[in-house]
Amino acid sequence: MKKSIMSHIETLHRKALTINAHFDLAYDVANRRDRGQKKVTETNYLEQFRKGSFNLIVSSLFVHDYFLPEMGLRKALNQISLMFQEMEESPGTMRMCRTPDDIRQAKKNDEIGIMLSFEGVDPLQNDISLLRIFYELGVRGVGLTWSRRNYAGDGSFFKTVREGRKGGLTDFGVKVVETAESLGMFIDVSHLNDEGFWDVMKFAKKPVIASHSNCRALTDIMRNLDDRQIEAIAEKHGVIGINALSLFVGDTSENKKRLTAEDLLNHIDHIVQTAGVEHVGLGFDFCDCLDNFLTSPAFIETYDVLNGHHSLHELTSGLIGRGYSDDDILLILGGNFMRVFEETLT
């Protein structure tokens, strides 16, 4: 890469407030600490975050099927507790972020901001009063489902499966949306099925995000968004975080070329052309780095199109090459998600 391009990228990354709106950090921390590791974030991720110039990582609270329903609440609380332990073990490196001011302070102090978000409200089961407890513990994002059914609604699957009649949001799901917004939490529609997506559009009053979803027009899987959904999120003043997992980016079947940043850039272009540059951000969902994560048959031959957080320069270089202005790139790197956080978080 030419020195002039690298200099341009470094300038943009210093100026940007860069956000990854979805990463299973808390899950991986808990998994590795169960195996006796300490300082998991510092040892495995901190250098990558800094090389990529990331200022905020939105860490999902993800609970595997085999812990549900009995241990969902315990596992989610354990992940939160262990994230606080990580910060105590590595003082001055991370900051738990609950507000936009916390995010800005983390950048000012050269800390990595961490924000917590549900990837499915399974830990609540059907007890809406627990949502306030998670809010007080620092959780600010509410992804209603993972790719399965829970008390809030039905998830979207990665591939076609045998299933009965689909449903949208349940009465409990509507309560979650309304209660979360009243508390000052943002709603995340990634992993919801189409029926639930449109219910959220009906009941949500504030901007809504899809933290880690791509374009169905380019990669036709149900976890991606069709053009009407992209437009609907834009109408809510929301943002779509592009997903770097190959399953979401393009065809990964046998004999197909390995996907690259260029393929991921096509999804950014499509969102921009469909809804405008103000409605796309980063939600990379990196999985190659996670400890024993991609074990499901749905993820066979799946890989990260970018080689982790430290490879962000590849995407930024591509945006420059495709003619995006500096101001537009700053919006994509994190400005758009910050706008949503300013409007939703209290």
ZAFIDO-865395 format. One line per field, with one value per residue: residue number from 1; residue in three letters; x, y, z of N, C-alpha, C in turn. Coordinates in steps of 0.02 Angstrom, whole numbers. Each point is the difference from the previous one (the first is absolute). Layout:
BEGIN
num: (NUM	...)
residu: (Ala	...)
n.px: (X	...)
n.py: (Y	...)
n.pz: (Z	...)
ca.px: (X	...)
ca.py: (Y	...)
ca.pz: (Z	...)
c.px: (X	...)
c.py: (Y	...)
c.pz: (Z	...)
% end
This chain:
BEGIN
num: (1	2	3	4	5	6	7	8	9	10	11	12	13	14	15	16	17	18	19	20	21	22	23	24	25	26	27	28	29	30	31	32	33	34	35	36	37	38	39	40	41	42	43	44	45	46	47	48	49	50	51	52	53	54	55	56	57	58	59	60	61	62	63	64	65	66	67	68	69	70	71	72	73	74	75	76	77	78	79	80	81	82	83	84	85	86	87	88	89	90	91	92	93	94	95	96	97	98	99	100	101	102	103	104	105	106	107	108	109	110	111	112	113	114	115	116	117	118	119	120	121	122	123	124	125	126	127	128	129	130	131	132	133	134	135	136	137	138	139	140	141	142	143	144	145	146	147	148	149	150	151	152	153	154	155	156	157	158	159	160	161	162	163	164	165	166	167	168	169	170	171	172	173	174	175	176	177	178	179	180	181	182	183	184	185	186	187	188	189	190	191	192	193	194	195	196	197	198	199	200	201	202	203	204	205	206	207	208	209	210	211	212	213	214	215	216	217	218	219	220	221	222	223	224	225	226	227	228	229	230	231	232	233	234	235	236	237	238	239	240	241	242	243	244	245	246	247	248	249	250	251	252	253	254	255	256	257	258	259	260	261	262	263	264	265	266	267	268	269	270	271	272	273	274	275	276	277	278	279	280	281	282	283	284	285	286	287	288	289	290	291	292	293	294	295	296	297	298	299	300	301	302	303	304	305	306	307	308	309	310	311	312	313	314	315	316	317	318	319	320	321	322	323	324	325	326	327	328	329	330	331	332	333	334	335	336	337	338	339	340	341	342	343	344	345	346)
residu: (Met	Lys	Lys	Ser	Ile	Met	Ser	His	Ile	Glu	Thr	Leu	His	Arg	Lys	Ala	Leu	Thr	Ile	Asn	Ala	His	Phe	Asp	Leu	Ala	Tyr	Asp	Val	Ala	Asn	Arg	Arg	Asp	Arg	Gly	Gln	Lys	Lys	Val	Thr	Glu	Thr	Asn	Tyr	Leu	Glu	Gln	Phe	Arg	Lys	Gly	Ser	Phe	Asn	Leu	Ile	Val	Ser	Ser	Leu	Phe	Val	His	Asp	Tyr	Phe	Leu	Pro	Glu	Met	Gly	Leu	Arg	Lys	Ala	Leu	Asn	Gln	Ile	Ser	Leu	Met	Phe	Gln	Glu	Met	Glu	Glu	Ser	Pro	Gly	Thr	Met	Arg	Met	Cys	Arg	Thr	Pro	Asp	Asp	Ile	Arg	Gln	Ala	Lys	Lys	Asn	Asp	Glu	Ile	Gly	Ile	Met	Leu	Ser	Phe	Glu	Gly	Val	Asp	Pro	Leu	Gln	Asn	Asp	Ile	Ser	Leu	Leu	Arg	Ile	Phe	Tyr	Glu	Leu	Gly	Val	Arg	Gly	Val	Gly	Leu	Thr	Trp	Ser	Arg	Arg	Asn	Tyr	Ala	Gly	Asp	Gly	Ser	Phe	Phe	Lys	Thr	Val	Arg	Glu	Gly	Arg	Lys	Gly	Gly	Leu	Thr	Asp	Phe	Gly	Val	Lys	Val	Val	Glu	Thr	Ala	Glu	Ser	Leu	Gly	Met	Phe	Ile	Asp	Val	Ser	His	Leu	Asn	Asp	Glu	Gly	Phe	Trp	Asp	Val	Met	Lys	Phe	Ala	Lys	Lys	Pro	Val	Ile	Ala	Ser	His	Ser	Asn	Cys	Arg	Ala	Leu	Thr	Asp	Ile	Met	Arg	Asn	Leu	Asp	Asp	Arg	Gln	Ile	Glu	Ala	Ile	Ala	Glu	Lys	His	Gly	Val	Ile	Gly	Ile	Asn	Ala	Leu	Ser	Leu	Phe	Val	Gly	Asp	Thr	Ser	Glu	Asn	Lys	Lys	Arg	Leu	Thr	Ala	Glu	Asp	Leu	Leu	Asn	His	Ile	Asp	His	Ile	Val	Gln	Thr	Ala	Gly	Val	Glu	His	Val	Gly	Leu	Gly	Phe	Asp	Phe	Cys	Asp	Cys	Leu	Asp	Asn	Phe	Leu	Thr	Ser	Pro	Ala	Phe	Ile	Glu	Thr	Tyr	Asp	Val	Leu	Asn	Gly	His	His	Ser	Leu	His	Glu	Leu	Thr	Ser	Gly	Leu	Ile	Gly	Arg	Gly	Tyr	Ser	Asp	Asp	Asp	Ile	Leu	Leu	Ile	Leu	Gly	Gly	Asn	Phe	Met	Arg	Val	Phe	Glu	Glu	Thr	Leu	Thr)
n.px: (42	-16	57	-18	-18	55	31	-36	10	63	-3	-33	40	47	-30	-8	-63	42	-54	9	-57	43	16	10	21	-57	-28	46	-8	-66	0	44	-36	-52	46	-8	-18	46	-23	-57	-33	37	-4	-65	-23	29	52	-44	-34	58	23	-61	27	-22	-54	-46	-5	-52	4	-16	-60	39	-56	40	-26	56	3	-41	-53	18	52	-50	-38	17	-3	-55	-23	18	-25	-51	-6	10	-42	-36	6	-13	-46	-17	6	-30	17	-43	-23	-51	-57	-41	-31	-33	39	-22	-12	-22	-31	-21	-16	-25	-24	-23	-17	-10	-63	-11	-48	-36	-46	-46	-15	-65	20	-61	-63	27	52	-42	0	-49	55	-45	-11	23	-37	-33	4	-11	-49	-16	7	-30	-48	17	17	-55	38	-58	27	23	32	-47	-48	-24	-6	50	23	-1	53	47	-8	58	-30	-32	-49	-15	-56	-37	-58	24	31	-31	-1	14	-50	38	7	-64	-11	40	-28	-60	13	32	-44	-45	38	4	-30	46	-41	15	-10	68	-10	-38	-55	-22	-41	49	39	-52	-5	67	-3	-49	33	57	17	55	59	-1	40	38	21	-24	-22	-2	11	-64	-1	52	-23	-34	12	-40	62	2	5	-65	-10	-59	33	46	-49	-31	59	11	-62	25	39	-5	37	33	20	47	-17	58	-49	38	-33	13	62	3	6	-5	-41	7	64	-29	16	55	-48	-3	39	19	-11	34	44	-14	0	56	26	-24	22	58	0	-16	42	62	54	-52	-9	65	18	36	-12	66	-20	62	12	44	0	-64	1	10	-10	33	-39	-47	-38	-38	55	-13	65	-19	16	45	-36	-3	65	-59	-6	58	-48	-22	66	-11	-46	37	51	-42	-21	63	17	-56	39	-3	-34	45	-45	-10	65	5	-52	29	58	-43	5	-20	39	47	-23	-4	61	15	-36	36	63	-20)
n.py: (-60	48	34	30	-61	-30	55	-5	-66	9	49	-38	-50	46	25	-61	-9	-52	-29	-56	0	-49	-24	-66	58	18	-27	28	57	-11	-15	48	42	-31	12	49	30	47	60	-29	55	12	-65	-6	57	20	-36	-48	13	5	-54	-20	31	-55	37	-34	-50	-12	-22	-51	-12	-50	-37	-53	-35	-33	66	-2	15	-55	2	23	10	-58	-27	35	-11	-62	7	32	-44	-46	37	9	-66	-8	47	-35	-54	39	31	49	-60	-9	17	-15	-1	48	53	44	33	-59	-5	62	-13	-58	32	49	-52	-10	-6	-65	33	-24	-19	-15	-55	-9	-62	25	14	-56	36	42	-52	0	19	46	-16	-55	28	25	-62	-26	44	-12	-61	42	-45	15	-58	-3	-53	2	-24	-61	-44	15	-36	56	24	32	-52	-2	-38	29	-53	-32	-58	-22	0	-59	32	13	23	50	34	56	63	-30	-8	-50	-18	16	-33	-46	8	2	-52	-33	23	-17	-54	2	-51	-23	-3	-65	5	1	-52	54	-39	-6	-46	-22	2	-18	-46	-8	0	-40	-35	-3	43	-34	26	-42	-46	-20	-26	-56	36	-38	0	-14	60	0	-17	-45	23	-35	-14	6	63	-1	24	-29	-50	2	10	-51	-31	19	-19	-49	25	-65	-52	-22	-44	10	-61	-14	-36	-44	-35	61	-13	-66	-29	-44	-20	-65	10	34	58	7	17	63	51	-14	-63	13	32	-54	-29	31	-11	-61	-1	27	-41	-44	19	4	38	36	-56	7	-54	-15	-64	-5	-12	22	-58	10	56	-19	-17	-42	51	-2	-32	45	-50	49	-9	-58	4	22	62	35	44	35	6	19	26	-31	-30	44	9	-66	3	36	-38	-51	29	13	-62	-8	47	-35	53	40	48	-28	-7	60	12	-34	28	47	51	-46	-47	46	16	-65	-8	56	-33	-54	12	-20)
n.pz: (0	-42	13	-57	-23	23	-21	-55	-2	16	-44	-43	14	-2	-53	-24	17	1	-27	35	-34	-18	60	-4	22	29	-54	-39	32	4	-64	-13	37	-28	-47	44	-57	6	11	-14	17	53	13	-14	27	56	-17	-15	56	31	-29	14	53	30	8	-34	43	-38	62	-39	28	-19	1	1	-50	9	10	-52	38	32	-41	-37	53	26	-61	-11	61	-11	-62	27	49	-47	-37	55	9	-65	11	54	-38	-43	57	-17	-16	43	-28	51	-58	31	-14	-45	57	23	-59	2	63	-22	-52	39	37	-65	20	5	-30	51	-45	45	-35	9	-9	6	16	-21	25	-31	-42	44	33	-16	64	-29	-48	50	23	-61	-4	63	-28	-41	-6	-62	-27	-39	-15	-30	-55	11	-37	44	22	26	61	-31	-33	-67	1	-38	-38	6	5	-54	46	25	-9	52	20	-37	48	14	23	57	43	22	-63	-6	57	-27	-61	26	40	-48	-44	45	5	-66	-32	-43	-52	-1	-66	4	-39	-3	-1	-62	25	39	-55	-37	48	1	-66	17	46	-32	46	14	-18	-50	26	-52	56	-29	-51	-55	-65	6	-28	41	60	-34	61	40	21	-66	-18	-15	-61	6	28	-47	-44	30	5	-63	-13	38	-48	-18	19	-54	45	-46	-20	30	28	-31	45	26	-22	-9	-59	49	-48	-8	-11	48	-28	36	42	-19	21	-63	18	56	-36	-37	59	16	-61	8	63	-19	-52	47	50	-24	-3	19	-36	-6	35	54	-16	4	62	11	-32	-50	36	-3	64	-52	-43	-58	43	-11	-25	27	37	-28	-8	59	-17	35	-34	57	6	26	60	3	-37	44	-2	-7	46	42	-17	7	57	15	-17	34	23	56	19	26	-10	-59	-7	25	-40	-50	16	11	-42	-43	26	2	-59	-14	24	-32	-45	19	16	60)
ca.px: (-42	39	7	-50	-63	7	-3	-70	-37	19	-32	-72	-9	11	-55	-64	-20	-12	-44	-24	-65	-14	55	-17	56	-17	-6	66	33	-27	21	71	12	-21	56	55	36	-13	15	-14	-4	67	45	-22	-35	14	45	-39	-44	41	25	-56	-22	-69	-13	-55	-21	-64	7	-64	-10	-26	-5	-11	-62	3	-8	-67	-14	14	61	8	11	64	55	4	28	70	39	7	46	68	25	25	63	51	20	38	65	38	-22	21	-2	-70	-50	-69	-34	-73	-24	47	56	48	37	48	52	44	46	45	47	33	-27	-48	-67	-39	-71	-32	-63	-30	-10	-57	-19	-13	11	-58	-57	-58	-2	20	33	72	33	26	61	54	15	40	66	36	-22	-33	-29	-48	-16	-57	10	51	-34	-43	-60	-2	-63	-12	-18	34	62	10	51	54	-19	-68	-10	-69	-32	-71	-21	42	-34	36	11	-52	-17	60	48	-21	18	73	16	-24	36	70	4	-15	58	56	38	-16	-28	41	-43	37	-23	-73	-28	-30	-61	20	30	-51	-32	43	-9	-65	-4	57	-7	67	41	11	58	14	70	46	-38	18	-53	-28	4	66	9	-70	-15	-50	32	13	-58	-19	4	-54	21	53	-33	-38	47	20	-56	3	64	43	63	13	71	16	26	58	0	-8	-67	-42	31	-5	-4	59	-3	61	27	-7	59	-3	-26	47	-29	-37	-68	-34	-13	-60	-58	-2	-25	-72	-38	5	-43	-70	-26	43	60	-13	-34	44	57	38	-23	38	-17	57	-8	59	42	-34	20	-45	-67	-35	-7	-65	0	-17	59	52	33	-10	61	-2	24	58	38	-2	-5	61	-1	-48	30	-19	-66	6	33	-50	-47	35	6	-65	-19	-35	33	23	-57	-41	36	-6	-67	-2	42	-31	-42	-71	-22	0	-62	-53	10	-20	-73	-34	28	-6)
ca.py: (60	61	38	54	-30	-17	62	22	-45	15	64	-13	-41	42	47	-35	-36	-62	-44	-65	-6	-69	-48	-45	5	-25	-72	-30	9	-50	-66	-9	3	-66	-46	20	59	65	56	-25	56	28	-48	-23	48	71	23	2	58	61	3	20	67	-4	35	-33	-68	-20	-71	-34	-51	-57	-62	-57	-38	-54	27	29	65	2	36	60	58	-8	9	70	37	-21	36	70	0	-14	59	46	-27	14	70	7	-32	39	69	52	-22	-6	38	-19	58	0	60	28	34	-52	-20	54	1	-56	21	51	-32	-55	-64	-33	0	-62	8	-66	-5	-66	-34	-40	13	-64	0	27	-43	44	45	66	38	-12	45	56	-23	0	71	26	-31	30	-23	55	-23	-54	-44	-37	-72	-30	-37	-51	29	10	29	64	-9	-51	20	-21	-52	12	-38	-26	-55	-20	36	11	68	52	53	62	13	-18	54	13	34	71	31	9	58	61	10	16	69	45	-1	31	-53	-2	-63	-31	-48	-57	-67	-6	-18	57	19	38	63	50	19	50	63	27	19	40	72	30	-34	-72	-23	-70	5	-41	-28	25	13	-60	7	-24	-66	-14	-40	35	43	65	44	18	73	33	4	51	66	10	19	69	43	5	33	-50	-18	-71	-17	-53	-61	-25	-73	-15	-24	58	44	-27	-72	-34	-70	-29	26	72	36	25	68	50	64	28	-27	34	68	0	6	70	38	-13	36	71	14	-13	40	57	-16	11	-57	-60	1	-62	-48	-52	-68	-44	-64	-43	8	-24	-67	-56	29	-19	-73	-19	-16	59	41	-36	39	71	32	73	29	39	-40	27	72	35	6	51	42	-27	27	72	10	-13	56	55	-19	3	70	28	58	-9	7	-60	-55	10	-22	-73	-28	4	59	-16	-33	50	38	-41	-3	66	6	-54	-19	47)
ca.pz: (0	-6	61	3	21	70	38	-2	44	69	18	10	59	60	6	7	59	-37	39	-24	35	22	9	56	46	67	-8	-5	65	46	-23	14	72	26	-11	43	-24	29	-44	-67	-47	-8	-32	-66	-42	9	-53	-63	4	-8	-69	-42	23	25	62	36	-19	29	16	9	50	-38	38	-44	7	50	68	6	31	72	19	-40	43	34	-48	-19	57	6	-51	23	57	-22	-35	51	26	-51	5	62	-9	-50	13	-46	-70	-23	38	-13	-27	4	-32	-50	34	19	-60	-15	52	-13	-54	27	46	-36	24	-44	29	-6	13	2	-37	-6	-64	21	70	32	72	35	-9	-10	58	-25	53	-2	-47	39	34	-49	-14	55	-5	-56	-66	-35	-63	7	-56	28	-7	-42	-53	31	31	72	23	-34	-71	-38	-33	-69	-4	-48	-59	4	46	8	55	-6	-17	28	36	10	71	47	46	39	-43	-5	64	1	-41	32	63	-16	-23	56	44	-34	-34	-71	-25	-53	-36	-27	22	-2	-64	-34	34	59	-22	-16	63	32	-36	21	71	23	-8	-7	-51	8	-38	-14	20	-41	-55	-66	-49	-30	-73	-21	29	14	59	40	50	-30	-7	-68	-11	38	70	2	-3	61	52	-15	19	74	15	28	-32	-13	6	-47	31	-38	-5	-71	-13	-12	-50	-68	-10	27	-19	-27	-63	-5	23	68	2	25	19	-56	3	56	-23	-42	45	19	-57	-10	52	-16	-58	18	55	17	37	72	30	-1	46	5	49	-35	22	-11	35	-5	58	60	21	-14	-8	-62	0	-27	-71	-40	-10	-36	-52	14	23	0	-63	24	47	68	11	-22	-74	-21	-51	-66	-17	-8	-65	-52	-2	-34	-70	-33	-6	58	29	69	45	-5	32	73	19	-4	52	67	9	-6	62	53	-7	30	73	26	0	36	64	56)
c.px: (44	2	-53	-68	2	-4	-71	-42	15	-31	-74	-11	13	-59	-66	-13	-27	-35	-11	-62	-18	62	-15	57	-16	-8	70	39	-23	25	73	15	-23	56	64	39	-20	19	-11	-1	69	46	-18	-24	24	45	-36	-46	40	27	-55	-29	-72	-5	-55	-14	-67	2	-69	3	-35	1	-17	-65	3	-3	-72	-52	29	58	10	16	69	58	7	30	74	44	11	51	72	29	25	64	57	26	41	70	45	-18	27	-4	-70	-46	-69	-39	-76	-31	48	59	52	43	53	56	49	50	51	54	40	-19	-44	-68	-34	-72	-33	-68	-25	4	-54	-14	-19	12	-59	-55	-62	-10	26	36	76	36	30	65	59	19	46	71	40	-21	-40	-31	-46	-13	-53	8	69	-39	-38	-60	13	-65	-17	-22	39	62	1	57	53	-14	-70	-3	-74	-29	-75	-15	43	-43	42	14	-60	-20	60	51	-16	18	75	19	-18	38	72	7	-12	59	59	47	-19	-23	41	-42	39	-23	-75	-23	-37	-63	15	30	-54	-41	41	-9	-66	2	58	-11	66	38	15	61	-8	76	48	-40	21	-61	-23	3	66	14	-67	-8	-46	30	18	-65	-17	-3	-54	19	56	-30	-38	45	22	-56	-5	64	50	61	4	75	17	38	55	3	-20	-70	-48	23	-9	-2	64	1	65	18	-12	62	-10	-22	51	-37	-40	-72	-40	-17	-61	-63	-6	-29	-75	-42	1	-46	-74	-27	41	57	-10	-27	41	58	34	-30	30	-15	57	-6	62	42	-30	20	-54	-72	-37	-5	-66	6	-16	61	58	25	-11	64	-10	32	58	33	3	0	60	3	-47	28	-18	-67	3	34	-50	-50	32	3	-65	-29	-40	40	23	-59	-45	34	-3	-69	-4	40	-32	-47	-74	-26	0	-64	-58	6	-20	-77	-35	24	-9	30)
c.py: (63	38	55	-26	-19	61	26	-42	15	65	-10	-39	39	46	-34	-21	-66	-51	-65	-16	-71	-43	-41	-2	-32	-76	-32	8	-53	-70	-13	1	-65	-51	24	61	62	54	-19	57	29	-45	-13	55	72	28	5	61	64	6	20	68	-1	36	-32	-68	-13	-75	-31	-44	-58	-62	-57	-36	-48	25	23	-55	9	46	65	62	-3	13	73	42	-16	37	72	4	-9	58	53	-25	13	72	13	-29	40	74	49	-18	0	42	-26	62	-9	58	22	36	-50	-21	53	2	-57	17	50	-31	-56	-68	-30	-1	-67	17	-68	1	-72	-25	-53	11	-64	1	28	-51	44	49	69	40	-10	48	60	-19	2	71	28	-29	24	-22	56	-20	-59	-31	-49	-76	-15	-40	-60	36	11	33	65	-8	-56	28	-22	-49	18	-37	-27	-60	-19	38	6	73	51	51	63	10	-25	62	18	37	74	36	12	62	65	15	19	73	49	3	38	-52	1	-70	-22	-55	-56	-64	-6	-25	60	24	42	67	52	19	52	68	34	29	45	73	36	-37	-73	-20	-74	-5	-38	-38	32	3	-65	3	-28	-71	-21	-51	42	46	69	38	12	77	38	7	51	70	15	21	72	49	9	37	-48	-15	-76	-12	-58	-57	-29	-75	-20	-23	56	41	-26	-75	-33	-74	-22	30	75	34	24	73	47	62	31	-25	33	72	4	8	72	43	-9	37	74	18	-7	50	61	-19	9	-62	-65	11	-67	-43	-68	-72	-49	-63	-44	2	-29	-72	-50	22	-28	-75	-23	-18	60	41	-37	43	75	28	75	27	48	-40	32	76	38	10	54	44	-24	28	75	16	-10	56	60	-14	5	71	29	58	-16	4	-62	-59	7	-20	-76	-31	4	58	-15	-35	48	42	-38	-2	66	5	-52	-11	54	-32)
c.pz: (0	66	6	21	74	44	3	48	74	25	14	64	64	12	18	72	-26	45	-37	40	19	1	62	52	68	-1	1	65	50	-18	17	75	34	-7	35	-23	40	-51	-74	-51	-13	-40	-73	-47	2	-56	-66	-1	-14	-71	-49	17	22	68	42	-31	35	9	12	62	-35	42	-48	16	60	72	14	12	70	19	-39	42	33	-48	-20	56	10	-51	20	56	-23	-40	50	32	-48	6	63	-8	-48	6	-51	-73	-29	44	-19	-20	3	-38	-54	32	23	-59	-17	51	-10	-55	25	44	-32	30	-54	36	-13	17	-6	-34	0	-72	12	73	36	76	40	7	-12	57	-21	54	0	-47	36	36	-48	-20	53	0	-60	-69	-33	-66	12	-68	24	-4	-29	-52	28	31	75	19	-36	-72	-32	-34	-73	-2	-52	-66	11	46	0	59	-13	-18	37	37	1	73	40	41	43	-42	-8	65	5	-39	37	65	-13	-21	57	49	-30	-29	-74	-20	-61	-33	-34	35	5	-68	-30	35	62	-17	-10	62	37	-34	20	70	24	-16	-14	-56	19	-41	-19	10	-45	-53	-65	-45	-33	-76	-27	24	30	57	45	53	-28	-10	-73	-5	37	73	9	0	64	58	-10	20	75	22	31	-43	-7	5	-46	34	-43	-5	-71	-18	-18	-60	-71	0	24	-19	-33	-68	-11	27	71	-1	33	22	-56	-1	56	-19	-45	42	26	-56	-8	52	-15	-58	16	50	17	45	76	35	-4	47	0	55	-17	21	-11	42	-3	63	64	14	-14	-10	-61	-7	-30	-74	-45	-18	-34	-58	9	31	0	-64	14	55	69	3	-27	-75	-25	-57	-71	-22	-12	-67	-57	-7	-35	-75	-38	0	58	28	71	48	-2	34	76	25	3	57	69	10	-2	63	59	-3	32	76	32	6	43	70	52	62)
% end
